[in-house]
Amino acid sequence: MKVLLDECVTRYLKRDFTGHEVLTVEEAGFRGLKNGRLLQAASGQYEVLVMVDQNLQYQQNLKTSRHRYTQS
């Protein structure tokens, strides 16, 4: 599984995803992209985007997108 860690997520979380390909936003070349642009850039390349933004569901129209949003 390909996992992308957002800028606000510690890069040390990578070690908890053993057996998966994990990159930070910076490593993927997406540094500085805001949520909408980041979702577009990551779409099709990553299966999971880990972020801490709790307002994403209100900022982006996720119901009409291919992205699945899960908050924990």
PQR file of N, CA, C, O and H, with PARSE charges and radii, in Angstrom:
ATOM      1  N   MET A   1       0.848  -1.167   0.000 -0.4000 1.5000
ATOM      2  CA  MET A   1       0.000   0.000   0.000 -0.0000 2.0000
ATOM      3  C   MET A   1       0.897   1.235   0.000  0.5500 1.7000
ATOM      4  O   MET A   1       1.894   1.288   0.721 -0.5500 1.4000
ATOM      5  N   LYS A   2       0.540   2.216  -0.804 -0.4000 1.5000
ATOM      6  CA  LYS A   2       1.279   3.480  -0.847 -0.0000 2.0000
ATOM      7  C   LYS A   2       0.599   4.492   0.064  0.5500 1.7000
ATOM      8  O   LYS A   2      -0.593   4.768  -0.072 -0.5500 1.4000
ATOM      9  H   LYS A   2      -0.269   2.173  -1.389  0.4000 1.0000
ATOM     10  N   VAL A   3       1.376   5.042   0.995 -0.4000 1.5000
ATOM     11  CA  VAL A   3       0.863   5.952   2.013 -0.0000 2.0000
ATOM     12  C   VAL A   3       1.597   7.284   1.899  0.5500 1.7000
ATOM     13  O   VAL A   3       2.816   7.313   1.728 -0.5500 1.4000
ATOM     14  H   VAL A   3       2.344   4.817   1.105  0.4000 1.0000
ATOM     15  N   LEU A   4       0.858   8.380   1.992 -0.4000 1.5000
ATOM     16  CA  LEU A   4       1.430   9.724   1.967 -0.0000 2.0000
ATOM     17  C   LEU A   4       1.133  10.408   3.292  0.5500 1.7000
ATOM     18  O   LEU A   4      -0.019  10.459   3.723 -0.5500 1.4000
ATOM     19  H   LEU A   4      -0.133   8.357   2.131  0.4000 1.0000
ATOM     20  N   LEU A   5       2.169  10.933   3.939 -0.4000 1.5000
ATOM     21  CA  LEU A   5       2.016  11.645   5.209 -0.0000 2.0000
ATOM     22  C   LEU A   5       2.021  13.144   4.957  0.5500 1.7000
ATOM     23  O   LEU A   5       2.961  13.668   4.359 -0.5500 1.4000
ATOM     24  H   LEU A   5       3.104  10.891   3.589  0.4000 1.0000
ATOM     25  N   ASP A   6       1.000  13.829   5.399 -0.4000 1.5000
ATOM     26  CA  ASP A   6       0.882  15.277   5.241 -0.0000 2.0000
ATOM     27  C   ASP A   6       1.974  15.986   6.043  0.5500 1.7000
ATOM     28  O   ASP A   6       2.600  15.392   6.921 -0.5500 1.4000
ATOM     29  H   ASP A   6       0.237  13.404   5.885  0.4000 1.0000
ATOM     30  N   GLU A   7       2.189  17.252   5.731 -0.4000 1.5000
ATOM     31  CA  GLU A   7       3.238  18.039   6.383 -0.0000 2.0000
ATOM     32  C   GLU A   7       3.061  18.164   7.891  0.5500 1.7000
ATOM     33  O   GLU A   7       4.048  18.277   8.618 -0.5500 1.4000
ATOM     34  H   GLU A   7       1.681  17.735   5.018  0.4000 1.0000
ATOM     35  N   CYS A   8       1.835  18.146   8.368 -0.4000 1.5000
ATOM     36  CA  CYS A   8       1.580  18.297   9.805 -0.0000 2.0000
ATOM     37  C   CYS A   8       1.724  16.991  10.581  0.5500 1.7000
ATOM     38  O   CYS A   8       1.615  16.977  11.807 -0.5500 1.4000
ATOM     39  H   CYS A   8       1.034  18.054   7.777  0.4000 1.0000
ATOM     40  N   VAL A   9       1.966  15.908   9.872 -0.4000 1.5000
ATOM     41  CA  VAL A   9       2.125  14.600  10.509 -0.0000 2.0000
ATOM     42  C   VAL A   9       3.623  14.331  10.647  0.5500 1.7000
ATOM     43  O   VAL A   9       4.381  14.522   9.696 -0.5500 1.4000
ATOM     44  H   VAL A   9       2.055  15.920   8.876  0.4000 1.0000
ATOM     45  N   THR A  10       4.043  13.893  11.814 -0.4000 1.5000
ATOM     46  CA  THR A  10       5.461  13.632  12.028 -0.0000 2.0000
ATOM     47  C   THR A  10       5.986  12.542  11.091  0.5500 1.7000
ATOM     48  O   THR A  10       5.338  11.515  10.889 -0.5500 1.4000
ATOM     49  H   THR A  10       3.428  13.737  12.587  0.4000 1.0000
ATOM     50  N   ARG A  11       7.138  12.777  10.540 -0.4000 1.5000
ATOM     51  CA  ARG A  11       7.733  11.799   9.628 -0.0000 2.0000
ATOM     52  C   ARG A  11       8.110  10.512  10.340  0.5500 1.7000
ATOM     53  O   ARG A  11       8.306   9.480   9.698 -0.5500 1.4000
ATOM     54  H   ARG A  11       7.664  13.612  10.704  0.4000 1.0000
ATOM     55  N   TYR A  12       8.211  10.564  11.645 -0.4000 1.5000
ATOM     56  CA  TYR A  12       8.557   9.379  12.426 -0.0000 2.0000
ATOM     57  C   TYR A  12       7.443   8.325  12.395  0.5500 1.7000
ATOM     58  O   TYR A  12       7.665   7.171  12.761 -0.5500 1.4000
ATOM     59  H   TYR A  12       8.052  11.402  12.166  0.4000 1.0000
ATOM     60  N   LEU A  13       6.267   8.722  11.963 -0.4000 1.5000
ATOM     61  CA  LEU A  13       5.162   7.783  11.830 -0.0000 2.0000
ATOM     62  C   LEU A  13       5.444   6.747  10.729  0.5500 1.7000
ATOM     63  O   LEU A  13       4.837   5.677  10.705 -0.5500 1.4000
ATOM     64  H   LEU A  13       6.086   9.660  11.666  0.4000 1.0000
ATOM     65  N   LYS A  14       6.360   7.074   9.833 -0.4000 1.5000
ATOM     66  CA  LYS A  14       6.705   6.164   8.741 -0.0000 2.0000
ATOM     67  C   LYS A  14       7.084   4.783   9.257  0.5500 1.7000
ATOM     68  O   LYS A  14       6.728   3.775   8.646 -0.5500 1.4000
ATOM     69  H   LYS A  14       6.854   7.944   9.853  0.4000 1.0000
ATOM     70  N   ARG A  15       7.793   4.727  10.364 -0.4000 1.5000
ATOM     71  CA  ARG A  15       8.275   3.436  10.872 -0.0000 2.0000
ATOM     72  C   ARG A  15       7.139   2.544  11.366  0.5500 1.7000
ATOM     73  O   ARG A  15       7.327   1.337  11.515 -0.5500 1.4000
ATOM     74  H   ARG A  15       8.082   5.545  10.860  0.4000 1.0000
ATOM     75  N   ASP A  16       5.974   3.112  11.618 -0.4000 1.5000
ATOM     76  CA  ASP A  16       4.825   2.326  12.057 -0.0000 2.0000
ATOM     77  C   ASP A  16       4.086   1.648  10.903  0.5500 1.7000
ATOM     78  O   ASP A  16       3.209   0.816  11.133 -0.5500 1.4000
ATOM     79  H   ASP A  16       5.821   4.093  11.497  0.4000 1.0000
ATOM     80  N   PHE A  17       4.428   1.993   9.689 -0.4000 1.5000
ATOM     81  CA  PHE A  17       3.798   1.416   8.501 -0.0000 2.0000
ATOM     82  C   PHE A  17       4.724   0.399   7.845  0.5500 1.7000
ATOM     83  O   PHE A  17       4.976   0.480   6.643 -0.5500 1.4000
ATOM     84  H   PHE A  17       5.141   2.670   9.502  0.4000 1.0000
ATOM     85  N   THR A  18       5.224  -0.541   8.603 -0.4000 1.5000
ATOM     86  CA  THR A  18       6.137  -1.535   8.052 -0.0000 2.0000
ATOM     87  C   THR A  18       5.421  -2.356   6.976  0.5500 1.7000
ATOM     88  O   THR A  18       4.249  -2.709   7.106 -0.5500 1.4000
ATOM     89  H   THR A  18       5.019  -0.607   9.580  0.4000 1.0000
ATOM     90  N   GLY A  19       6.158  -2.641   5.929 -0.4000 1.5000
ATOM     91  CA  GLY A  19       5.602  -3.408   4.823 -0.0000 2.0000
ATOM     92  C   GLY A  19       4.859  -2.575   3.808  0.5500 1.7000
ATOM     93  O   GLY A  19       4.293  -3.117   2.858 -0.5500 1.4000
ATOM     94  H   GLY A  19       7.110  -2.354   5.823  0.4000 1.0000
ATOM     95  N   HIS A  20       4.848  -1.254   3.989 -0.4000 1.5000
ATOM     96  CA  HIS A  20       4.157  -0.351   3.063 -0.0000 2.0000
ATOM     97  C   HIS A  20       5.133   0.699   2.545  0.5500 1.7000
ATOM     98  O   HIS A  20       6.131   1.008   3.196 -0.5500 1.4000
ATOM     99  H   HIS A  20       5.308  -0.813   4.760  0.4000 1.0000
ATOM    100  N   GLU A  21       4.842   1.233   1.392 -0.4000 1.5000
ATOM    101  CA  GLU A  21       5.641   2.322   0.836 -0.0000 2.0000
ATOM    102  C   GLU A  21       5.092   3.628   1.378  0.5500 1.7000
ATOM    103  O   GLU A  21       3.963   4.009   1.070 -0.5500 1.4000
ATOM    104  H   GLU A  21       4.032   0.982   0.863  0.4000 1.0000
ATOM    105  N   VAL A  22       5.889   4.314   2.186 -0.4000 1.5000
ATOM    106  CA  VAL A  22       5.431   5.532   2.862 -0.0000 2.0000
ATOM    107  C   VAL A  22       6.362   6.688   2.521  0.5500 1.7000
ATOM    108  O   VAL A  22       7.580   6.587   2.672 -0.5500 1.4000
ATOM    109  H   VAL A  22       6.807   4.004   2.437  0.4000 1.0000
ATOM    110  N   LEU A  23       5.778   7.778   2.063 -0.4000 1.5000
ATOM    111  CA  LEU A  23       6.526   8.997   1.773 -0.0000 2.0000
ATOM    112  C   LEU A  23       5.873  10.166   2.493  0.5500 1.7000
ATOM    113  O   LEU A  23       4.669  10.166   2.750 -0.5500 1.4000
ATOM    114  H   LEU A  23       4.789   7.860   1.941  0.4000 1.0000
ATOM    115  N   THR A  24       6.689  11.158   2.811 -0.4000 1.5000
ATOM    116  CA  THR A  24       6.140  12.406   3.334 -0.0000 2.0000
ATOM    117  C   THR A  24       5.766  13.277   2.140  0.5500 1.7000
ATOM    118  O   THR A  24       6.210  13.029   1.019 -0.5500 1.4000
ATOM    119  H   THR A  24       7.667  11.158   2.602  0.4000 1.0000
ATOM    120  N   VAL A  25       4.954  14.287   2.383 -0.4000 1.5000
ATOM    121  CA  VAL A  25       4.568  15.219   1.327 -0.0000 2.0000
ATOM    122  C   VAL A  25       5.820  15.842   0.703  0.5500 1.7000
ATOM    123  O   VAL A  25       5.895  16.009  -0.514 -0.5500 1.4000
ATOM    124  H   VAL A  25       4.593  14.488   3.294  0.4000 1.0000
ATOM    125  N   GLU A  26       6.783  16.177   1.526 -0.4000 1.5000
ATOM    126  CA  GLU A  26       8.024  16.769   1.017 -0.0000 2.0000
ATOM    127  C   GLU A  26       8.782  15.789   0.128  0.5500 1.7000
ATOM    128  O   GLU A  26       9.255  16.164  -0.945 -0.5500 1.4000
ATOM    129  H   GLU A  26       6.722  16.041   2.515  0.4000 1.0000
ATOM    130  N   GLU A  27       8.900  14.542   0.562 -0.4000 1.5000
ATOM    131  CA  GLU A  27       9.603  13.537  -0.234 -0.0000 2.0000
ATOM    132  C   GLU A  27       8.917  13.286  -1.575  0.5500 1.7000
ATOM    133  O   GLU A  27       9.571  12.972  -2.569 -0.5500 1.4000
ATOM    134  H   GLU A  27       8.516  14.237   1.434  0.4000 1.0000
ATOM    135  N   ALA A  28       7.592  13.428  -1.588 -0.4000 1.5000
ATOM    136  CA  ALA A  28       6.822  13.208  -2.812 -0.0000 2.0000
ATOM    137  C   ALA A  28       6.843  14.413  -3.746  0.5500 1.7000
ATOM    138  O   ALA A  28       6.365  14.330  -4.877 -0.5500 1.4000
ATOM    139  H   ALA A  28       7.061  13.684  -0.780  0.4000 1.0000
ATOM    140  N   GLY A  29       7.396  15.533  -3.278 -0.4000 1.5000
ATOM    141  CA  GLY A  29       7.453  16.736  -4.095 -0.0000 2.0000
ATOM    142  C   GLY A  29       6.198  17.584  -4.027  0.5500 1.7000
ATOM    143  O   GLY A  29       5.969  18.423  -4.898 -0.5500 1.4000
ATOM    144  H   GLY A  29       7.784  15.600  -2.359  0.4000 1.0000
ATOM    145  N   PHE A  30       5.380  17.373  -2.998 -0.4000 1.5000
ATOM    146  CA  PHE A  30       4.120  18.097  -2.853 -0.0000 2.0000
ATOM    147  C   PHE A  30       4.165  19.153  -1.762  0.5500 1.7000
ATOM    148  O   PHE A  30       3.117  19.654  -1.354 -0.5500 1.4000
ATOM    149  H   PHE A  30       5.566  16.692  -2.291  0.4000 1.0000
ATOM    150  N   ARG A  31       5.324  19.495  -1.292 -0.4000 1.5000
ATOM    151  CA  ARG A  31       5.458  20.454  -0.190 -0.0000 2.0000
ATOM    152  C   ARG A  31       4.777  21.778  -0.526  0.5500 1.7000
ATOM    153  O   ARG A  31       4.958  22.323  -1.615 -0.5500 1.4000
ATOM    154  H   ARG A  31       6.174  19.088  -1.623  0.4000 1.0000
ATOM    155  N   GLY A  32       3.997  22.282   0.419 -0.4000 1.5000
ATOM    156  CA  GLY A  32       3.351  23.584   0.252 -0.0000 2.0000
ATOM    157  C   GLY A  32       1.988  23.534  -0.406  0.5500 1.7000
ATOM    158  O   GLY A  32       1.294  24.550  -0.444 -0.5500 1.4000
ATOM    159  H   GLY A  32       3.851  21.839   1.303  0.4000 1.0000
ATOM    160  N   LEU A  33       1.578  22.383  -0.927 -0.4000 1.5000
ATOM    161  CA  LEU A  33       0.260  22.292  -1.556 -0.0000 2.0000
ATOM    162  C   LEU A  33      -0.828  22.302  -0.487  0.5500 1.7000
ATOM    163  O   LEU A  33      -0.717  21.622   0.532 -0.5500 1.4000
ATOM    164  H   LEU A  33       2.142  21.557  -0.897  0.4000 1.0000
ATOM    165  N   LYS A  34      -1.860  23.066  -0.727 -0.4000 1.5000
ATOM    166  CA  LYS A  34      -3.006  23.099   0.180 -0.0000 2.0000
ATOM    167  C   LYS A  34      -3.863  21.862  -0.064  0.5500 1.7000
ATOM    168  O   LYS A  34      -3.655  21.145  -1.042 -0.5500 1.4000
ATOM    169  H   LYS A  34      -1.950  23.619  -1.556  0.4000 1.0000
ATOM    170  N   ASN A  35      -4.823  21.612   0.818 -0.4000 1.5000
ATOM    171  CA  ASN A  35      -5.579  20.361   0.811 -0.0000 2.0000
ATOM    172  C   ASN A  35      -6.170  19.965  -0.537  0.5500 1.7000
ATOM    173  O   ASN A  35      -5.994  18.825  -0.967 -0.5500 1.4000
ATOM    174  H   ASN A  35      -4.992  22.195   1.613  0.4000 1.0000
ATOM    175  N   GLY A  36      -6.863  20.871  -1.209 -0.4000 1.5000
ATOM    176  CA  GLY A  36      -7.479  20.542  -2.493 -0.0000 2.0000
ATOM    177  C   GLY A  36      -6.453  20.133  -3.527  0.5500 1.7000
ATOM    178  O   GLY A  36      -6.612  19.117  -4.203 -0.5500 1.4000
ATOM    179  H   GLY A  36      -7.006  21.796  -0.860  0.4000 1.0000
ATOM    180  N   ARG A  37      -5.408  20.919  -3.648 -0.4000 1.5000
ATOM    181  CA  ARG A  37      -4.330  20.614  -4.601 -0.0000 2.0000
ATOM    182  C   ARG A  37      -3.590  19.341  -4.206  0.5500 1.7000
ATOM    183  O   ARG A  37      -3.193  18.551  -5.063 -0.5500 1.4000
ATOM    184  H   ARG A  37      -5.279  21.745  -3.099  0.4000 1.0000
ATOM    185  N   LEU A  38      -3.409  19.151  -2.913 -0.4000 1.5000
ATOM    186  CA  LEU A  38      -2.725  17.945  -2.429 -0.0000 2.0000
ATOM    187  C   LEU A  38      -3.544  16.702  -2.750  0.5500 1.7000
ATOM    188  O   LEU A  38      -2.987  15.695  -3.187 -0.5500 1.4000
ATOM    189  H   LEU A  38      -3.731  19.792  -2.216  0.4000 1.0000
ATOM    190  N   LEU A  39      -4.850  16.756  -2.542 -0.4000 1.5000
ATOM    191  CA  LEU A  39      -5.709  15.627  -2.888 -0.0000 2.0000
ATOM    192  C   LEU A  39      -5.633  15.306  -4.373  0.5500 1.7000
ATOM    193  O   LEU A  39      -5.589  14.138  -4.758 -0.5500 1.4000
ATOM    194  H   LEU A  39      -5.303  17.574  -2.187  0.4000 1.0000
ATOM    195  N   GLN A  40      -5.618  16.338  -5.204 -0.4000 1.5000
ATOM    196  CA  GLN A  40      -5.513  16.127  -6.649 -0.0000 2.0000
ATOM    197  C   GLN A  40      -4.172  15.511  -7.021  0.5500 1.7000
ATOM    198  O   GLN A  40      -4.113  14.577  -7.820 -0.5500 1.4000
ATOM    199  H   GLN A  40      -5.654  17.287  -4.891  0.4000 1.0000
ATOM    200  N   ALA A  41      -3.102  16.029  -6.446 -0.4000 1.5000
ATOM    201  CA  ALA A  41      -1.758  15.541  -6.773 -0.0000 2.0000
ATOM    202  C   ALA A  41      -1.560  14.099  -6.319  0.5500 1.7000
ATOM    203  O   ALA A  41      -0.911  13.311  -7.007 -0.5500 1.4000
ATOM    204  H   ALA A  41      -3.149  16.788  -5.797  0.4000 1.0000
ATOM    205  N   ALA A  42      -2.116  13.758  -5.169 -0.4000 1.5000
ATOM    206  CA  ALA A  42      -1.936  12.415  -4.615 -0.0000 2.0000
ATOM    207  C   ALA A  42      -2.880  11.388  -5.239  0.5500 1.7000
ATOM    208  O   ALA A  42      -2.621  10.186  -5.184 -0.5500 1.4000
ATOM    209  H   ALA A  42      -2.644  14.398  -4.610  0.4000 1.0000
ATOM    210  N   SER A  43      -3.962  11.860  -5.824 -0.4000 1.5000
ATOM    211  CA  SER A  43      -4.970  10.970  -6.392 -0.0000 2.0000
ATOM    212  C   SER A  43      -4.360  10.082  -7.478  0.5500 1.7000
ATOM    213  O   SER A  43      -3.693  10.562  -8.394 -0.5500 1.4000
ATOM    214  H   SER A  43      -4.172  12.837  -5.869  0.4000 1.0000
ATOM    215  N   GLY A  44      -4.601   8.794  -7.355 -0.4000 1.5000
ATOM    216  CA  GLY A  44      -4.081   7.850  -8.336 -0.0000 2.0000
ATOM    217  C   GLY A  44      -2.671   7.382  -8.044  0.5500 1.7000
ATOM    218  O   GLY A  44      -2.226   6.375  -8.595 -0.5500 1.4000
ATOM    219  H   GLY A  44      -5.142   8.403  -6.610  0.4000 1.0000
ATOM    220  N   GLN A  45      -1.960   8.101  -7.184 -0.4000 1.5000
ATOM    221  CA  GLN A  45      -0.589   7.720  -6.841 -0.0000 2.0000
ATOM    222  C   GLN A  45      -0.493   7.072  -5.469  0.5500 1.7000
ATOM    223  O   GLN A  45       0.362   6.220  -5.230 -0.5500 1.4000
ATOM    224  H   GLN A  45      -2.321   8.919  -6.737  0.4000 1.0000
ATOM    225  N   TYR A  46      -1.381   7.486  -4.571 -0.4000 1.5000
ATOM    226  CA  TYR A  46      -1.348   7.001  -3.187 -0.0000 2.0000
ATOM    227  C   TYR A  46      -2.715   6.463  -2.818  0.5500 1.7000
ATOM    228  O   TYR A  46      -3.742   6.990  -3.245 -0.5500 1.4000
ATOM    229  H   TYR A  46      -2.076   8.179  -4.765  0.4000 1.0000
ATOM    230  N   GLU A  47      -2.716   5.410  -2.021 -0.4000 1.5000
ATOM    231  CA  GLU A  47      -3.969   4.814  -1.585 -0.0000 2.0000
ATOM    232  C   GLU A  47      -4.469   5.442  -0.284  0.5500 1.7000
ATOM    233  O   GLU A  47      -5.667   5.436  -0.001 -0.5500 1.4000
ATOM    234  H   GLU A  47      -1.881   4.981  -1.673  0.4000 1.0000
ATOM    235  N   VAL A  48      -3.526   5.990   0.512 -0.4000 1.5000
ATOM    236  CA  VAL A  48      -3.873   6.572   1.806 -0.0000 2.0000
ATOM    237  C   VAL A  48      -3.147   7.900   1.978  0.5500 1.7000
ATOM    238  O   VAL A  48      -1.954   8.002   1.693 -0.5500 1.4000
ATOM    239  H   VAL A  48      -2.553   5.995   0.282  0.4000 1.0000
ATOM    240  N   LEU A  49      -3.861   8.905   2.439 -0.4000 1.5000
ATOM    241  CA  LEU A  49      -3.276  10.188   2.806 -0.0000 2.0000
ATOM    242  C   LEU A  49      -3.558  10.388   4.286  0.5500 1.7000
ATOM    243  O   LEU A  49      -4.716  10.482   4.694 -0.5500 1.4000
ATOM    244  H   LEU A  49      -4.830   8.823   2.670  0.4000 1.0000
ATOM    245  N   VAL A  50      -2.507  10.454   5.087 -0.4000 1.5000
ATOM    246  CA  VAL A  50      -2.651  10.633   6.527 -0.0000 2.0000
ATOM    247  C   VAL A  50      -2.462  12.116   6.836  0.5500 1.7000
ATOM    248  O   VAL A  50      -1.421  12.701   6.537 -0.5500 1.4000
ATOM    249  H   VAL A  50      -1.567  10.378   4.755  0.4000 1.0000
ATOM    250  N   MET A  51      -3.488  12.709   7.438 -0.4000 1.5000
ATOM    251  CA  MET A  51      -3.418  14.126   7.792 -0.0000 2.0000
ATOM    252  C   MET A  51      -4.138  14.349   9.107  0.5500 1.7000
ATOM    253  O   MET A  51      -4.879  13.484   9.573 -0.5500 1.4000
ATOM    254  H   MET A  51      -4.334  12.234   7.681  0.4000 1.0000
ATOM    255  N   VAL A  52      -3.920  15.500   9.699 -0.4000 1.5000
ATOM    256  CA  VAL A  52      -4.549  15.816  10.978 -0.0000 2.0000
ATOM    257  C   VAL A  52      -5.607  16.910  10.846  0.5500 1.7000
ATOM    258  O   VAL A  52      -6.185  17.329  11.849 -0.5500 1.4000
ATOM    259  H   VAL A  52      -3.317  16.203   9.321  0.4000 1.0000
ATOM    260  N   ASP A  53      -5.864  17.368   9.644 -0.4000 1.5000
ATOM    261  CA  ASP A  53      -6.838  18.437   9.406 -0.0000 2.0000
ATOM    262  C   ASP A  53      -8.246  17.928   9.690  0.5500 1.7000
ATOM    263  O   ASP A  53      -8.771  17.109   8.935 -0.5500 1.4000
ATOM    264  H   ASP A  53      -5.394  17.028   8.830  0.4000 1.0000
ATOM    265  N   GLN A  54      -8.856  18.401  10.759 -0.4000 1.5000
ATOM    266  CA  GLN A  54     -10.183  17.934  11.141 -0.0000 2.0000
ATOM    267  C   GLN A  54     -11.300  18.667  10.409  0.5500 1.7000
ATOM    268  O   GLN A  54     -12.469  18.314  10.563 -0.5500 1.4000
ATOM    269  H   GLN A  54      -8.429  19.066  11.372  0.4000 1.0000
ATOM    270  N   ASN A  55     -10.965  19.672   9.622 -0.4000 1.5000
ATOM    271  CA  ASN A  55     -11.982  20.423   8.890 -0.0000 2.0000
ATOM    272  C   ASN A  55     -12.038  20.072   7.413  0.5500 1.7000
ATOM    273  O   ASN A  55     -12.759  20.714   6.650 -0.5500 1.4000
ATOM    274  H   ASN A  55     -10.015  19.959   9.497  0.4000 1.0000
ATOM    275  N   LEU A  56     -11.298  19.078   7.010 -0.4000 1.5000
ATOM    276  CA  LEU A  56     -11.222  18.718   5.596 -0.0000 2.0000
ATOM    277  C   LEU A  56     -12.602  18.441   5.005  0.5500 1.7000
ATOM    278  O   LEU A  56     -12.889  18.851   3.880 -0.5500 1.4000
ATOM    279  H   LEU A  56     -10.712  18.557   7.630  0.4000 1.0000
ATOM    280  N   GLN A  57     -13.441  17.762   5.741 -0.4000 1.5000
ATOM    281  CA  GLN A  57     -14.761  17.432   5.217 -0.0000 2.0000
ATOM    282  C   GLN A  57     -15.605  18.673   4.941  0.5500 1.7000
ATOM    283  O   GLN A  57     -16.543  18.613   4.146 -0.5500 1.4000
ATOM    284  H   GLN A  57     -13.208  17.429   6.655  0.4000 1.0000
ATOM    285  N   TYR A  58     -15.288  19.791   5.582 -0.4000 1.5000
ATOM    286  CA  TYR A  58     -16.020  21.040   5.369 -0.0000 2.0000
ATOM    287  C   TYR A  58     -15.349  21.927   4.322  0.5500 1.7000
ATOM    288  O   TYR A  58     -15.990  22.809   3.751 -0.5500 1.4000
ATOM    289  H   TYR A  58     -14.526  19.839   6.228  0.4000 1.0000
ATOM    290  N   GLN A  59     -14.055  21.692   4.071 -0.4000 1.5000
ATOM    291  CA  GLN A  59     -13.298  22.505   3.129 -0.0000 2.0000
ATOM    292  C   GLN A  59     -13.334  21.950   1.714  0.5500 1.7000
ATOM    293  O   GLN A  59     -13.211  22.701   0.746 -0.5500 1.4000
ATOM    294  H   GLN A  59     -13.534  20.976   4.535  0.4000 1.0000
ATOM    295  N   GLN A  60     -13.500  20.640   1.589 -0.4000 1.5000
ATOM    296  CA  GLN A  60     -13.465  19.988   0.285 -0.0000 2.0000
ATOM    297  C   GLN A  60     -14.777  19.241   0.064  0.5500 1.7000
ATOM    298  O   GLN A  60     -15.378  18.739   1.014 -0.5500 1.4000
ATOM    299  H   GLN A  60     -13.600  20.029   2.375  0.4000 1.0000
ATOM    300  N   ASN A  61     -15.211  19.170  -1.170 -0.4000 1.5000
ATOM    301  CA  ASN A  61     -16.422  18.427  -1.505 -0.0000 2.0000
ATOM    302  C   ASN A  61     -16.039  16.960  -1.716  0.5500 1.7000
ATOM    303  O   ASN A  61     -15.830  16.532  -2.851 -0.5500 1.4000
ATOM    304  H   ASN A  61     -14.723  19.578  -1.942  0.4000 1.0000
ATOM    305  N   LEU A  62     -15.948  16.205  -0.649 -0.4000 1.5000
ATOM    306  CA  LEU A  62     -15.497  14.825  -0.721 -0.0000 2.0000
ATOM    307  C   LEU A  62     -16.595  13.867  -1.171  0.5500 1.7000
ATOM    308  O   LEU A  62     -16.303  12.740  -1.570 -0.5500 1.4000
ATOM    309  H   LEU A  62     -16.118  16.553   0.273  0.4000 1.0000
ATOM    310  N   LYS A  63     -17.840  14.294  -1.113 -0.4000 1.5000
ATOM    311  CA  LYS A  63     -18.939  13.417  -1.527 -0.0000 2.0000
ATOM    312  C   LYS A  63     -18.938  13.177  -3.024  0.5500 1.7000
ATOM    313  O   LYS A  63     -19.353  12.109  -3.475 -0.5500 1.4000
ATOM    314  H   LYS A  63     -18.077  15.210  -0.789  0.4000 1.0000
ATOM    315  N   THR A  64     -18.483  14.143  -3.802 -0.4000 1.5000
ATOM    316  CA  THR A  64     -18.469  13.979  -5.255 -0.0000 2.0000
ATOM    317  C   THR A  64     -17.097  13.572  -5.771  0.5500 1.7000
ATOM    318  O   THR A  64     -16.913  13.413  -6.978 -0.5500 1.4000
ATOM    319  H   THR A  64     -18.146  15.010  -3.436  0.4000 1.0000
ATOM    320  N   SER A  65     -16.143  13.404  -4.882 -0.4000 1.5000
ATOM    321  CA  SER A  65     -14.802  13.011  -5.323 -0.0000 2.0000
ATOM    322  C   SER A  65     -14.623  11.511  -5.172  0.5500 1.7000
ATOM    323  O   SER A  65     -15.459  10.824  -4.585 -0.5500 1.4000
ATOM    324  H   SER A  65     -16.293  13.533  -3.902  0.4000 1.0000
ATOM    325  N   ARG A  66     -13.525  11.019  -5.710 -0.4000 1.5000
ATOM    326  CA  ARG A  66     -13.198   9.596  -5.596 -0.0000 2.0000
ATOM    327  C   ARG A  66     -12.580   9.294  -4.241  0.5500 1.7000
ATOM    328  O   ARG A  66     -12.371   8.126  -3.912 -0.5500 1.4000
ATOM    329  H   ARG A  66     -12.846  11.577  -6.187  0.4000 1.0000
ATOM    330  N   HIS A  67     -12.287  10.296  -3.460 -0.4000 1.5000
ATOM    331  CA  HIS A  67     -11.606  10.107  -2.192 -0.0000 2.0000
ATOM    332  C   HIS A  67     -12.575   9.700  -1.099  0.5500 1.7000
ATOM    333  O   HIS A  67     -13.712  10.168  -1.035 -0.5500 1.4000
ATOM    334  H   HIS A  67     -12.456  11.245  -3.727  0.4000 1.0000
ATOM    335  N   ARG A  68     -12.103   8.837  -0.265 -0.4000 1.5000
ATOM    336  CA  ARG A  68     -12.892   8.399   0.882 -0.0000 2.0000
ATOM    337  C   ARG A  68     -12.311   9.062   2.110  0.5500 1.7000
ATOM    338  O   ARG A  68     -11.099   9.025   2.324 -0.5500 1.4000
ATOM    339  H   ARG A  68     -11.180   8.456  -0.318  0.4000 1.0000
ATOM    340  N   TYR A  69     -13.148   9.658   2.904 -0.4000 1.5000
ATOM    341  CA  TYR A  69     -12.704  10.396   4.073 -0.0000 2.0000
ATOM    342  C   TYR A  69     -13.096   9.638   5.328  0.5500 1.7000
ATOM    343  O   TYR A  69     -14.260   9.287   5.520 -0.5500 1.4000
ATOM    344  H   TYR A  69     -14.132   9.688   2.731  0.4000 1.0000
ATOM    345  N   THR A  70     -12.116   9.391   6.174 -0.4000 1.5000
ATOM    346  CA  THR A  70     -12.374   8.756   7.458 -0.0000 2.0000
ATOM    347  C   THR A  70     -11.693   9.576   8.538  0.5500 1.7000
ATOM    348  O   THR A  70     -10.505   9.881   8.440 -0.5500 1.4000
ATOM    349  H   THR A  70     -11.170   9.676   6.019  0.4000 1.0000
ATOM    350  N   GLN A  71     -12.436   9.928   9.555 -0.4000 1.5000
ATOM    351  CA  GLN A  71     -11.891  10.711  10.660 -0.0000 2.0000
ATOM    352  C   GLN A  71     -11.865   9.837  11.903  0.5500 1.7000
ATOM    353  O   GLN A  71     -12.823   9.132  12.217 -0.5500 1.4000
ATOM    354  H   GLN A  71     -13.402   9.680   9.635  0.4000 1.0000
ATOM    355  N   SER A  72     -10.727   9.908  12.607 -0.4000 1.5000
ATOM    356  CA  SER A  72     -10.663   9.147  13.856 -0.0000 2.0000
ATOM    357  C   SER A  72     -10.207  10.024  14.982  0.5500 1.7000
ATOM    358  O   SER A  72     -10.091   9.560  16.117 -0.5500 1.4000
ATOM    359  H   SER A  72      -9.948  10.481  12.352  0.4000 1.0000
TER
END
